[in-house]
């Protein structure tokens, strides 16, 4: 499937290892991976500011999405529901 590439072979080994784990072990491995990624992430003031701006942007995007769906649902709602 992946040929002779050592990196791709290591991916296959990791997949096999993961399949042999219990669901709890898989979850714990995922938590360890996320913790390692968190420790490697930059934590200087500029990085914190970028994360805060991104979080605010995502929150704004989510609110716009909700407003659009409310508008669409209101536009497609029948005026008089049956049985009322």
Secondary structure, 3 states (H helix, E strand, C coil): CCCCCHHHHHHHHHHHHHHCCCHHHHHHHHHHHHHHHHHHCCCCHHHHHHHHHHHHHHHHHHHHHHHHHHHHHHHCCCCCCCCC
